[in-house]
Amino acid sequence: MILSGVCIVVAAFFLLRRNLDVAFVIAALGLVAWFLNYRAQMKEIIVAANLQDDGSEDEEEESSEDSDDE
């Protein structure tokens, strides 16, 4: 996230200096860094949600097995 912010600031600097090609490339790199960071965060959230769902399913299976025994 910090890298993407730095890239945008550097791109703004080059944009002000009328170096449009360099500004575009650096802004694009900043955007890619932001998307990769966002993707990594979403993967962590999905894994945590799946682990939480798996835990609740295991509890349901155990309670249904206990009721079958009776």
CHARMM internal coordinates of N, CA and C (Angstrom, degrees):
IC EDIT
DIST 1 N 1 CA 1.4379
DIST 1 CA 1 C 1.5343
ANGL 1 N 1 CA 1 C 109.40
DIST 1 C 2 N 1.3014
ANGL 1 CA 1 C 2 N 115.98
DIHE 1 N 1 CA 1 C 2 N -39.56
DIST 2 N 2 CA 1.4568
ANGL 1 C 2 N 2 CA 120.05
DIHE 1 CA 1 C 2 N 2 CA 179.50
DIST 2 CA 2 C 1.5291
ANGL 2 N 2 CA 2 C 109.61
DIHE 1 C 2 N 2 CA 2 C -66.57
DIST 2 C 3 N 1.3299
ANGL 2 CA 2 C 3 N 115.74
DIHE 2 N 2 CA 2 C 3 N -40.77
DIST 3 N 3 CA 1.4623
ANGL 2 C 3 N 3 CA 120.21
DIHE 2 CA 2 C 3 N 3 CA -179.70
DIST 3 CA 3 C 1.5236
ANGL 3 N 3 CA 3 C 111.14
DIHE 2 C 3 N 3 CA 3 C -61.20
DIST 3 C 4 N 1.3118
ANGL 3 CA 3 C 4 N 117.24
DIHE 3 N 3 CA 3 C 4 N -41.51
DIST 4 N 4 CA 1.4590
ANGL 3 C 4 N 4 CA 119.62
DIHE 3 CA 3 C 4 N 4 CA -180.00
DIST 4 CA 4 C 1.5265
ANGL 4 N 4 CA 4 C 110.95
DIHE 3 C 4 N 4 CA 4 C -66.39
DIST 4 C 5 N 1.3232
ANGL 4 CA 4 C 5 N 117.70
DIHE 4 N 4 CA 4 C 5 N -38.30
DIST 5 N 5 CA 1.4605
ANGL 4 C 5 N 5 CA 120.87
DIHE 4 CA 4 C 5 N 5 CA 176.65
DIST 5 CA 5 C 1.5100
ANGL 5 N 5 CA 5 C 112.34
DIHE 4 C 5 N 5 CA 5 C -64.48
DIST 5 C 6 N 1.3204
ANGL 5 CA 5 C 6 N 116.41
DIHE 5 N 5 CA 5 C 6 N -41.52
DIST 6 N 6 CA 1.4657
ANGL 5 C 6 N 6 CA 120.81
DIHE 5 CA 5 C 6 N 6 CA 178.46
DIST 6 CA 6 C 1.5300
ANGL 6 N 6 CA 6 C 109.95
DIHE 5 C 6 N 6 CA 6 C -64.12
DIST 6 C 7 N 1.3202
ANGL 6 CA 6 C 7 N 116.36
DIHE 6 N 6 CA 6 C 7 N -41.59
DIST 7 N 7 CA 1.4693
ANGL 6 C 7 N 7 CA 119.89
DIHE 6 CA 6 C 7 N 7 CA 179.35
DIST 7 CA 7 C 1.5272
ANGL 7 N 7 CA 7 C 111.40
DIHE 6 C 7 N 7 CA 7 C -61.98
DIST 7 C 8 N 1.3178
ANGL 7 CA 7 C 8 N 117.66
DIHE 7 N 7 CA 7 C 8 N -39.71
DIST 8 N 8 CA 1.4612
ANGL 7 C 8 N 8 CA 120.76
DIHE 7 CA 7 C 8 N 8 CA 179.39
DIST 8 CA 8 C 1.5261
ANGL 8 N 8 CA 8 C 110.61
DIHE 7 C 8 N 8 CA 8 C -66.17
DIST 8 C 9 N 1.3217
ANGL 8 CA 8 C 9 N 116.84
DIHE 8 N 8 CA 8 C 9 N -40.70
DIST 9 N 9 CA 1.4684
ANGL 8 C 9 N 9 CA 120.07
DIHE 8 CA 8 C 9 N 9 CA 178.76
DIST 9 CA 9 C 1.5279
ANGL 9 N 9 CA 9 C 110.25
DIHE 8 C 9 N 9 CA 9 C -64.74
DIST 9 C 10 N 1.3196
ANGL 9 CA 9 C 10 N 116.97
DIHE 9 N 9 CA 9 C 10 N -44.13
DIST 10 N 10 CA 1.4650
ANGL 9 C 10 N 10 CA 120.65
DIHE 9 CA 9 C 10 N 10 CA 179.14
DIST 10 CA 10 C 1.5288
ANGL 10 N 10 CA 10 C 109.99
DIHE 9 C 10 N 10 CA 10 C -65.01
DIST 10 C 11 N 1.3302
ANGL 10 CA 10 C 11 N 116.94
DIHE 10 N 10 CA 10 C 11 N -39.81
DIST 11 N 11 CA 1.4630
ANGL 10 C 11 N 11 CA 120.43
DIHE 10 CA 10 C 11 N 11 CA 177.69
DIST 11 CA 11 C 1.5255
ANGL 11 N 11 CA 11 C 110.89
DIHE 10 C 11 N 11 CA 11 C -62.93
DIST 11 C 12 N 1.3274
ANGL 11 CA 11 C 12 N 117.19
DIHE 11 N 11 CA 11 C 12 N -39.39
DIST 12 N 12 CA 1.4651
ANGL 11 C 12 N 12 CA 120.46
DIHE 11 CA 11 C 12 N 12 CA 177.47
DIST 12 CA 12 C 1.5252
ANGL 12 N 12 CA 12 C 110.71
DIHE 11 C 12 N 12 CA 12 C -63.37
DIST 12 C 13 N 1.3127
ANGL 12 CA 12 C 13 N 116.74
DIHE 12 N 12 CA 12 C 13 N -39.16
DIST 13 N 13 CA 1.4628
ANGL 12 C 13 N 13 CA 120.91
DIHE 12 CA 12 C 13 N 13 CA 177.31
DIST 13 CA 13 C 1.5280
ANGL 13 N 13 CA 13 C 110.69
DIHE 12 C 13 N 13 CA 13 C -60.02
DIST 13 C 14 N 1.3308
ANGL 13 CA 13 C 14 N 116.26
DIHE 13 N 13 CA 13 C 14 N -48.24
DIST 14 N 14 CA 1.4626
ANGL 13 C 14 N 14 CA 119.49
DIHE 13 CA 13 C 14 N 14 CA -179.63
DIST 14 CA 14 C 1.5257
ANGL 14 N 14 CA 14 C 111.58
DIHE 13 C 14 N 14 CA 14 C -68.66
DIST 14 C 15 N 1.3153
ANGL 14 CA 14 C 15 N 116.91
DIHE 14 N 14 CA 14 C 15 N -30.66
DIST 15 N 15 CA 1.4587
ANGL 14 C 15 N 15 CA 120.19
DIHE 14 CA 14 C 15 N 15 CA 176.42
DIST 15 CA 15 C 1.5233
ANGL 15 N 15 CA 15 C 110.68
DIHE 14 C 15 N 15 CA 15 C -64.81
DIST 15 C 16 N 1.3280
ANGL 15 CA 15 C 16 N 116.57
DIHE 15 N 15 CA 15 C 16 N -41.72
DIST 16 N 16 CA 1.4640
ANGL 15 C 16 N 16 CA 120.42
DIHE 15 CA 15 C 16 N 16 CA 177.66
DIST 16 CA 16 C 1.5292
ANGL 16 N 16 CA 16 C 111.84
DIHE 15 C 16 N 16 CA 16 C -65.72
DIST 16 C 17 N 1.3170
ANGL 16 CA 16 C 17 N 116.43
DIHE 16 N 16 CA 16 C 17 N -30.51
DIST 17 N 17 CA 1.4664
ANGL 16 C 17 N 17 CA 120.83
DIHE 16 CA 16 C 17 N 17 CA 179.65
DIST 17 CA 17 C 1.5256
ANGL 17 N 17 CA 17 C 110.97
DIHE 16 C 17 N 17 CA 17 C -85.70
DIST 17 C 18 N 1.3272
ANGL 17 CA 17 C 18 N 117.42
DIHE 17 N 17 CA 17 C 18 N 6.64
DIST 18 N 18 CA 1.4745
ANGL 17 C 18 N 18 CA 124.92
DIHE 17 CA 17 C 18 N 18 CA 177.53
DIST 18 CA 18 C 1.5329
ANGL 18 N 18 CA 18 C 112.94
DIHE 17 C 18 N 18 CA 18 C 63.57
DIST 18 C 19 N 1.3221
ANGL 18 CA 18 C 19 N 115.80
DIHE 18 N 18 CA 18 C 19 N 28.59
DIST 19 N 19 CA 1.4588
ANGL 18 C 19 N 19 CA 120.46
DIHE 18 CA 18 C 19 N 19 CA 174.65
DIST 19 CA 19 C 1.5322
ANGL 19 N 19 CA 19 C 106.06
DIHE 18 C 19 N 19 CA 19 C -101.71
DIST 19 C 20 N 1.3397
ANGL 19 CA 19 C 20 N 115.42
DIHE 19 N 19 CA 19 C 20 N 78.58
DIST 20 N 20 CA 1.4589
ANGL 19 C 20 N 20 CA 121.97
DIHE 19 CA 19 C 20 N 20 CA -169.13
DIST 20 CA 20 C 1.5240
ANGL 20 N 20 CA 20 C 113.29
DIHE 19 C 20 N 20 CA 20 C -68.56
DIST 20 C 21 N 1.3212
ANGL 20 CA 20 C 21 N 117.35
DIHE 20 N 20 CA 20 C 21 N -36.46
DIST 21 N 21 CA 1.4651
ANGL 20 C 21 N 21 CA 119.70
DIHE 20 CA 20 C 21 N 21 CA -178.99
DIST 21 CA 21 C 1.5245
ANGL 21 N 21 CA 21 C 111.40
DIHE 20 C 21 N 21 CA 21 C -63.59
DIST 21 C 22 N 1.3070
ANGL 21 CA 21 C 22 N 116.11
DIHE 21 N 21 CA 21 C 22 N -46.58
DIST 22 N 22 CA 1.4689
ANGL 21 C 22 N 22 CA 120.33
DIHE 21 CA 21 C 22 N 22 CA -179.77
DIST 22 CA 22 C 1.5283
ANGL 22 N 22 CA 22 C 109.73
DIHE 21 C 22 N 22 CA 22 C -67.29
DIST 22 C 23 N 1.3139
ANGL 22 CA 22 C 23 N 117.38
DIHE 22 N 22 CA 22 C 23 N -39.53
DIST 23 N 23 CA 1.4652
ANGL 22 C 23 N 23 CA 121.02
DIHE 22 CA 22 C 23 N 23 CA 178.85
DIST 23 CA 23 C 1.5273
ANGL 23 N 23 CA 23 C 110.91
DIHE 22 C 23 N 23 CA 23 C -61.39
DIST 23 C 24 N 1.3338
ANGL 23 CA 23 C 24 N 116.46
DIHE 23 N 23 CA 23 C 24 N -42.05
DIST 24 N 24 CA 1.4605
ANGL 23 C 24 N 24 CA 120.28
DIHE 23 CA 23 C 24 N 24 CA 179.58
DIST 24 CA 24 C 1.5274
ANGL 24 N 24 CA 24 C 111.15
DIHE 23 C 24 N 24 CA 24 C -64.05
DIST 24 C 25 N 1.3234
ANGL 24 CA 24 C 25 N 117.05
DIHE 24 N 24 CA 24 C 25 N -45.71
DIST 25 N 25 CA 1.4710
ANGL 24 C 25 N 25 CA 120.91
DIHE 24 CA 24 C 25 N 25 CA -177.83
DIST 25 CA 25 C 1.5325
ANGL 25 N 25 CA 25 C 110.17
DIHE 24 C 25 N 25 CA 25 C -63.57
DIST 25 C 26 N 1.3074
ANGL 25 CA 25 C 26 N 117.14
DIHE 25 N 25 CA 25 C 26 N -44.35
DIST 26 N 26 CA 1.4677
ANGL 25 C 26 N 26 CA 120.04
DIHE 25 CA 25 C 26 N 26 CA -178.55
DIST 26 CA 26 C 1.5263
ANGL 26 N 26 CA 26 C 110.88
DIHE 25 C 26 N 26 CA 26 C -68.23
DIST 26 C 27 N 1.3394
ANGL 26 CA 26 C 27 N 117.38
DIHE 26 N 26 CA 26 C 27 N -39.07
DIST 27 N 27 CA 1.4638
ANGL 26 C 27 N 27 CA 120.38
DIHE 26 CA 26 C 27 N 27 CA 177.35
DIST 27 CA 27 C 1.5327
ANGL 27 N 27 CA 27 C 110.61
DIHE 26 C 27 N 27 CA 27 C -64.75
DIST 27 C 28 N 1.3335
ANGL 27 CA 27 C 28 N 116.28
DIHE 27 N 27 CA 27 C 28 N -39.22
DIST 28 N 28 CA 1.4656
ANGL 27 C 28 N 28 CA 119.97
DIHE 27 CA 27 C 28 N 28 CA 177.53
DIST 28 CA 28 C 1.5300
ANGL 28 N 28 CA 28 C 111.06
DIHE 27 C 28 N 28 CA 28 C -64.17
DIST 28 C 29 N 1.3265
ANGL 28 CA 28 C 29 N 117.80
DIHE 28 N 28 CA 28 C 29 N -40.91
DIST 29 N 29 CA 1.4658
ANGL 28 C 29 N 29 CA 121.08
DIHE 28 CA 28 C 29 N 29 CA 176.77
DIST 29 CA 29 C 1.5328
ANGL 29 N 29 CA 29 C 111.04
DIHE 28 C 29 N 29 CA 29 C -63.48
DIST 29 C 30 N 1.3243
ANGL 29 CA 29 C 30 N 116.23
DIHE 29 N 29 CA 29 C 30 N -39.19
DIST 30 N 30 CA 1.4593
ANGL 29 C 30 N 30 CA 120.17
DIHE 29 CA 29 C 30 N 30 CA 176.59
DIST 30 CA 30 C 1.5095
ANGL 30 N 30 CA 30 C 111.58
DIHE 29 C 30 N 30 CA 30 C -63.39
DIST 30 C 31 N 1.3253
ANGL 30 CA 30 C 31 N 116.36
DIHE 30 N 30 CA 30 C 31 N -39.85
DIST 31 N 31 CA 1.4638
ANGL 30 C 31 N 31 CA 120.38
DIHE 30 CA 30 C 31 N 31 CA 178.42
DIST 31 CA 31 C 1.5259
ANGL 31 N 31 CA 31 C 111.44
DIHE 30 C 31 N 31 CA 31 C -65.97
DIST 31 C 32 N 1.3168
ANGL 31 CA 31 C 32 N 116.80
DIHE 31 N 31 CA 31 C 32 N -41.25
DIST 32 N 32 CA 1.4653
ANGL 31 C 32 N 32 CA 120.76
DIHE 31 CA 31 C 32 N 32 CA 177.15
DIST 32 CA 32 C 1.5283
ANGL 32 N 32 CA 32 C 110.45
DIHE 31 C 32 N 32 CA 32 C -63.07
DIST 32 C 33 N 1.3264
ANGL 32 CA 32 C 33 N 116.71
DIHE 32 N 32 CA 32 C 33 N -42.16
DIST 33 N 33 CA 1.4692
ANGL 32 C 33 N 33 CA 120.17
DIHE 32 CA 32 C 33 N 33 CA 178.51
DIST 33 CA 33 C 1.5192
ANGL 33 N 33 CA 33 C 110.72
DIHE 32 C 33 N 33 CA 33 C -62.13
DIST 33 C 34 N 1.3338
ANGL 33 CA 33 C 34 N 116.93
DIHE 33 N 33 CA 33 C 34 N -39.45
DIST 34 N 34 CA 1.4645
ANGL 33 C 34 N 34 CA 120.63
DIHE 33 CA 33 C 34 N 34 CA 179.32
DIST 34 CA 34 C 1.5284
ANGL 34 N 34 CA 34 C 110.80
DIHE 33 C 34 N 34 CA 34 C -65.33
DIST 34 C 35 N 1.3391
ANGL 34 CA 34 C 35 N 117.16
DIHE 34 N 34 CA 34 C 35 N -44.98
DIST 35 N 35 CA 1.4628
ANGL 34 C 35 N 35 CA 120.26
DIHE 34 CA 34 C 35 N 35 CA 179.72
DIST 35 CA 35 C 1.5291
ANGL 35 N 35 CA 35 C 111.85
DIHE 34 C 35 N 35 CA 35 C -63.99
DIST 35 C 36 N 1.3232
ANGL 35 CA 35 C 36 N 117.03
DIHE 35 N 35 CA 35 C 36 N -40.06
DIST 36 N 36 CA 1.4649
ANGL 35 C 36 N 36 CA 119.43
DIHE 35 CA 35 C 36 N 36 CA 178.53
DIST 36 CA 36 C 1.5245
ANGL 36 N 36 CA 36 C 111.12
DIHE 35 C 36 N 36 CA 36 C -65.12
DIST 36 C 37 N 1.3235
ANGL 36 CA 36 C 37 N 117.22
DIHE 36 N 36 CA 36 C 37 N -38.99
DIST 37 N 37 CA 1.4561
ANGL 36 C 37 N 37 CA 121.26
DIHE 36 CA 36 C 37 N 37 CA 177.58
DIST 37 CA 37 C 1.5283
ANGL 37 N 37 CA 37 C 110.00
DIHE 36 C 37 N 37 CA 37 C -65.18
DIST 37 C 38 N 1.3169
ANGL 37 CA 37 C 38 N 117.12
DIHE 37 N 37 CA 37 C 38 N -43.67
DIST 38 N 38 CA 1.4631
ANGL 37 C 38 N 38 CA 121.78
DIHE 37 CA 37 C 38 N 38 CA 179.02
DIST 38 CA 38 C 1.5268
ANGL 38 N 38 CA 38 C 110.55
DIHE 37 C 38 N 38 CA 38 C -62.87
DIST 38 C 39 N 1.3283
ANGL 38 CA 38 C 39 N 116.31
DIHE 38 N 38 CA 38 C 39 N -41.02
DIST 39 N 39 CA 1.4653
ANGL 38 C 39 N 39 CA 121.24
DIHE 38 CA 38 C 39 N 39 CA 178.92
DIST 39 CA 39 C 1.5263
ANGL 39 N 39 CA 39 C 111.33
DIHE 38 C 39 N 39 CA 39 C -62.38
DIST 39 C 40 N 1.3235
ANGL 39 CA 39 C 40 N 116.41
DIHE 39 N 39 CA 39 C 40 N -42.36
DIST 40 N 40 CA 1.4599
ANGL 39 C 40 N 40 CA 120.48
DIHE 39 CA 39 C 40 N 40 CA 179.56
DIST 40 CA 40 C 1.5237
ANGL 40 N 40 CA 40 C 110.71
DIHE 39 C 40 N 40 CA 40 C -64.82
DIST 40 C 41 N 1.3305
ANGL 40 CA 40 C 41 N 117.05
DIHE 40 N 40 CA 40 C 41 N -39.81
DIST 41 N 41 CA 1.4698
ANGL 40 C 41 N 41 CA 120.23
DIHE 40 CA 40 C 41 N 41 CA 177.83
DIST 41 CA 41 C 1.5221
ANGL 41 N 41 CA 41 C 111.20
DIHE 40 C 41 N 41 CA 41 C -63.95
DIST 41 C 42 N 1.3256
ANGL 41 CA 41 C 42 N 117.18
DIHE 41 N 41 CA 41 C 42 N -42.22
DIST 42 N 42 CA 1.4622
ANGL 41 C 42 N 42 CA 120.82
DIHE 41 CA 41 C 42 N 42 CA -179.37
DIST 42 CA 42 C 1.5334
ANGL 42 N 42 CA 42 C 110.86
DIHE 41 C 42 N 42 CA 42 C -66.71
DIST 42 C 43 N 1.3323
ANGL 42 CA 42 C 43 N 117.79
DIHE 42 N 42 CA 42 C 43 N -36.79
DIST 43 N 43 CA 1.4612
ANGL 42 C 43 N 43 CA 120.51
DIHE 42 CA 42 C 43 N 43 CA 176.94
DIST 43 CA 43 C 1.5200
ANGL 43 N 43 CA 43 C 110.65
DIHE 42 C 43 N 43 CA 43 C -60.97
DIST 43 C 44 N 1.3366
ANGL 43 CA 43 C 44 N 117.04
DIHE 43 N 43 CA 43 C 44 N -43.61
DIST 44 N 44 CA 1.4610
ANGL 43 C 44 N 44 CA 121.17
DIHE 43 CA 43 C 44 N 44 CA 179.11
DIST 44 CA 44 C 1.5282
ANGL 44 N 44 CA 44 C 110.86
DIHE 43 C 44 N 44 CA 44 C -62.54
DIST 44 C 45 N 1.3103
ANGL 44 CA 44 C 45 N 117.42
DIHE 44 N 44 CA 44 C 45 N -41.38
DIST 45 N 45 CA 1.4664
ANGL 44 C 45 N 45 CA 121.44
DIHE 44 CA 44 C 45 N 45 CA -179.57
DIST 45 CA 45 C 1.5164
ANGL 45 N 45 CA 45 C 110.32
DIHE 44 C 45 N 45 CA 45 C -66.36
DIST 45 C 46 N 1.3334
ANGL 45 CA 45 C 46 N 116.71
DIHE 45 N 45 CA 45 C 46 N -41.74
DIST 46 N 46 CA 1.4670
ANGL 45 C 46 N 46 CA 120.54
DIHE 45 CA 45 C 46 N 46 CA -179.33
DIST 46 CA 46 C 1.5196
ANGL 46 N 46 CA 46 C 110.40
DIHE 45 C 46 N 46 CA 46 C -66.02
DIST 46 C 47 N 1.3233
ANGL 46 CA 46 C 47 N 117.42
DIHE 46 N 46 CA 46 C 47 N -42.88
DIST 47 N 47 CA 1.4688
ANGL 46 C 47 N 47 CA 120.61
DIHE 46 CA 46 C 47 N 47 CA 179.05
DIST 47 CA 47 C 1.5287
ANGL 47 N 47 CA 47 C 109.91
DIHE 46 C 47 N 47 CA 47 C -62.70
DIST 47 C 48 N 1.3282
ANGL 47 CA 47 C 48 N 117.15
DIHE 47 N 47 CA 47 C 48 N -43.30
DIST 48 N 48 CA 1.4636
ANGL 47 C 48 N 48 CA 120.18
DIHE 47 CA 47 C 48 N 48 CA 179.64
DIST 48 CA 48 C 1.5276
ANGL 48 N 48 CA 48 C 110.85
DIHE 47 C 48 N 48 CA 48 C -64.08
DIST 48 C 49 N 1.3174
ANGL 48 CA 48 C 49 N 117.28
DIHE 48 N 48 CA 48 C 49 N -39.46
DIST 49 N 49 CA 1.4649
ANGL 48 C 49 N 49 CA 120.56
DIHE 48 CA 48 C 49 N 49 CA 178.99
DIST 49 CA 49 C 1.5301
ANGL 49 N 49 CA 49 C 110.61
DIHE 48 C 49 N 49 CA 49 C -67.06
DIST 49 C 50 N 1.3304
ANGL 49 CA 49 C 50 N 117.02
DIHE 49 N 49 CA 49 C 50 N -39.51
DIST 50 N 50 CA 1.4605
ANGL 49 C 50 N 50 CA 120.20
DIHE 49 CA 49 C 50 N 50 CA 178.70
DIST 50 CA 50 C 1.5276
ANGL 50 N 50 CA 50 C 111.06
DIHE 49 C 50 N 50 CA 50 C -66.06
DIST 50 C 51 N 1.3241
ANGL 50 CA 50 C 51 N 116.84
DIHE 50 N 50 CA 50 C 51 N -39.80
DIST 51 N 51 CA 1.4640
ANGL 50 C 51 N 51 CA 119.75
DIHE 50 CA 50 C 51 N 51 CA 177.75
DIST 51 CA 51 C 1.5224
ANGL 51 N 51 CA 51 C 110.47
DIHE 50 C 51 N 51 CA 51 C -64.46
DIST 51 C 52 N 1.3090
ANGL 51 CA 51 C 52 N 116.61
DIHE 51 N 51 CA 51 C 52 N -39.25
DIST 52 N 52 CA 1.4649
ANGL 51 C 52 N 52 CA 120.58
DIHE 51 CA 51 C 52 N 52 CA 179.17
DIST 52 CA 52 C 1.5264
ANGL 52 N 52 CA 52 C 110.10
DIHE 51 C 52 N 52 CA 52 C -67.01
DIST 52 C 53 N 1.3408
ANGL 52 CA 52 C 53 N 117.02
DIHE 52 N 52 CA 52 C 53 N -41.55
DIST 53 N 53 CA 1.4645
ANGL 52 C 53 N 53 CA 120.30
DIHE 52 CA 52 C 53 N 53 CA 178.27
DIST 53 CA 53 C 1.5216
ANGL 53 N 53 CA 53 C 111.25
DIHE 52 C 53 N 53 CA 53 C -65.37
DIST 53 C 54 N 1.3286
ANGL 53 CA 53 C 54 N 117.11
DIHE 53 N 53 CA 53 C 54 N -40.45
DIST 54 N 54 CA 1.4620
ANGL 53 C 54 N 54 CA 120.79
DIHE 53 CA 53 C 54 N 54 CA 179.17
DIST 54 CA 54 C 1.5319
ANGL 54 N 54 CA 54 C 110.56
DIHE 53 C 54 N 54 CA 54 C -62.75
DIST 54 C 55 N 1.3001
ANGL 54 CA 54 C 55 N 117.21
DIHE 54 N 54 CA 54 C 55 N -38.39
DIST 55 N 55 CA 1.4607
ANGL 54 C 55 N 55 CA 120.99
DIHE 54 CA 54 C 55 N 55 CA 178.86
DIST 55 CA 55 C 1.5096
ANGL 55 N 55 CA 55 C 111.81
DIHE 54 C 55 N 55 CA 55 C -65.27
DIST 55 C 56 N 1.3140
ANGL 55 CA 55 C 56 N 118.17
DIHE 55 N 55 CA 55 C 56 N -39.38
DIST 56 N 56 CA 1.4567
ANGL 55 C 56 N 56 CA 120.52
DIHE 55 CA 55 C 56 N 56 CA -179.81
DIST 56 CA 56 C 1.5204
ANGL 56 N 56 CA 56 C 110.59
DIHE 55 C 56 N 56 CA 56 C -72.07
DIST 56 C 57 N 1.3447
ANGL 56 CA 56 C 57 N 118.26
DIHE 56 N 56 CA 56 C 57 N -32.91
DIST 57 N 57 CA 1.4629
ANGL 56 C 57 N 57 CA 120.79
DIHE 56 CA 56 C 57 N 57 CA 176.98
DIST 57 CA 57 C 1.5239
ANGL 57 N 57 CA 57 C 110.79
DIHE 56 C 57 N 57 CA 57 C -68.01
DIST 57 C 58 N 1.3377
ANGL 57 CA 57 C 58 N 117.34
DIHE 57 N 57 CA 57 C 58 N -37.69
DIST 58 N 58 CA 1.4590
ANGL 57 C 58 N 58 CA 120.91
DIHE 57 CA 57 C 58 N 58 CA 178.52
DIST 58 CA 58 C 1.5236
ANGL 58 N 58 CA 58 C 110.23
DIHE 57 C 58 N 58 CA 58 C -63.90
DIST 58 C 59 N 1.3230
ANGL 58 CA 58 C 59 N 117.57
DIHE 58 N 58 CA 58 C 59 N -39.59
DIST 59 N 59 CA 1.4603
ANGL 58 C 59 N 59 CA 121.43
DIHE 58 CA 58 C 59 N 59 CA 178.83
DIST 59 CA 59 C 1.5253
ANGL 59 N 59 CA 59 C 110.55
DIHE 58 C 59 N 59 CA 59 C -64.78
DIST 59 C 60 N 1.3422
ANGL 59 CA 59 C 60 N 116.96
DIHE 59 N 59 CA 59 C 60 N -39.25
DIST 60 N 60 CA 1.4614
ANGL 59 C 60 N 60 CA 120.42
DIHE 59 CA 59 C 60 N 60 CA 179.28
DIST 60 CA 60 C 1.5238
ANGL 60 N 60 CA 60 C 110.63
DIHE 59 C 60 N 60 CA 60 C -66.38
DIST 60 C 61 N 1.3432
ANGL 60 CA 60 C 61 N 116.87
DIHE 60 N 60 CA 60 C 61 N -40.25
DIST 61 N 61 CA 1.4637
ANGL 60 C 61 N 61 CA 120.34
DIHE 60 CA 60 C 61 N 61 CA 179.08
DIST 61 CA 61 C 1.5235
ANGL 61 N 61 CA 61 C 110.78
DIHE 60 C 61 N 61 CA 61 C -64.87
DIST 61 C 62 N 1.3313
ANGL 61 CA 61 C 62 N 117.81
DIHE 61 N 61 CA 61 C 62 N -40.76
DIST 62 N 62 CA 1.4527
ANGL 61 C 62 N 62 CA 121.42
DIHE 61 CA 61 C 62 N 62 CA 179.52
DIST 62 CA 62 C 1.5256
ANGL 62 N 62 CA 62 C 110.89
DIHE 61 C 62 N 62 CA 62 C -64.77
DIST 62 C 63 N 1.3090
ANGL 62 CA 62 C 63 N 117.00
DIHE 62 N 62 CA 62 C 63 N -41.08
DIST 63 N 63 CA 1.4623
ANGL 62 C 63 N 63 CA 119.13
DIHE 62 CA 62 C 63 N 63 CA -178.93
DIST 63 CA 63 C 1.5268
ANGL 63 N 63 CA 63 C 110.48
DIHE 62 C 63 N 63 CA 63 C -69.99
DIST 63 C 64 N 1.3334
ANGL 63 CA 63 C 64 N 118.61
DIHE 63 N 63 CA 63 C 64 N -33.94
DIST 64 N 64 CA 1.4584
ANGL 63 C 64 N 64 CA 119.88
DIHE 63 CA 63 C 64 N 64 CA 178.03
DIST 64 CA 64 C 1.5287
ANGL 64 N 64 CA 64 C 110.29
DIHE 63 C 64 N 64 CA 64 C -73.07
DIST 64 C 65 N 1.3307
ANGL 64 CA 64 C 65 N 118.78
DIHE 64 N 64 CA 64 C 65 N -32.78
DIST 65 N 65 CA 1.4536
ANGL 64 C 65 N 65 CA 121.43
DIHE 64 CA 64 C 65 N 65 CA 176.62
DIST 65 CA 65 C 1.5378
ANGL 65 N 65 CA 65 C 110.34
DIHE 64 C 65 N 65 CA 65 C -68.21
DIST 65 C 66 N 1.3251
ANGL 65 CA 65 C 66 N 117.46
DIHE 65 N 65 CA 65 C 66 N -37.78
DIST 66 N 66 CA 1.4636
ANGL 65 C 66 N 66 CA 121.50
DIHE 65 CA 65 C 66 N 66 CA 178.39
DIST 66 CA 66 C 1.5304
ANGL 66 N 66 CA 66 C 110.55
DIHE 65 C 66 N 66 CA 66 C -65.43
DIST 66 C 67 N 1.3089
ANGL 66 CA 66 C 67 N 117.75
DIHE 66 N 66 CA 66 C 67 N -38.56
DIST 67 N 67 CA 1.4537
ANGL 66 C 67 N 67 CA 120.53
DIHE 66 CA 66 C 67 N 67 CA -179.12
DIST 67 CA 67 C 1.5200
ANGL 67 N 67 CA 67 C 110.97
DIHE 66 C 67 N 67 CA 67 C -73.12
DIST 67 C 68 N 1.3642
ANGL 67 CA 67 C 68 N 118.40
DIHE 67 N 67 CA 67 C 68 N -28.97
DIST 68 N 68 CA 1.4464
ANGL 67 C 68 N 68 CA 122.22
DIHE 67 CA 67 C 68 N 68 CA 177.76
DIST 68 CA 68 C 1.5285
ANGL 68 N 68 CA 68 C 111.68
DIHE 67 C 68 N 68 CA 68 C -69.48
DIST 68 C 69 N 1.3248
ANGL 68 CA 68 C 69 N 116.95
DIHE 68 N 68 CA 68 C 69 N -31.01
DIST 69 N 69 CA 1.4448
ANGL 68 C 69 N 69 CA 122.07
DIHE 68 CA 68 C 69 N 69 CA -178.48
DIST 69 CA 69 C 1.5179
ANGL 69 N 69 CA 69 C 111.78
DIHE 68 C 69 N 69 CA 69 C -69.24
DIST 69 C 70 N 1.2996
ANGL 69 CA 69 C 70 N 116.98
DIHE 69 N 69 CA 69 C 70 N -28.05
DIST 70 N 70 CA 1.4715
ANGL 69 C 70 N 70 CA 120.12
DIHE 69 CA 69 C 70 N 70 CA -175.14
DIST 70 CA 70 C 1.4556
ANGL 70 N 70 CA 70 C 112.90
DIHE 69 C 70 N 70 CA 70 C -77.30
END
COOR INIT
IC SEED 1 N 1 CA 1 C
IC BUILD
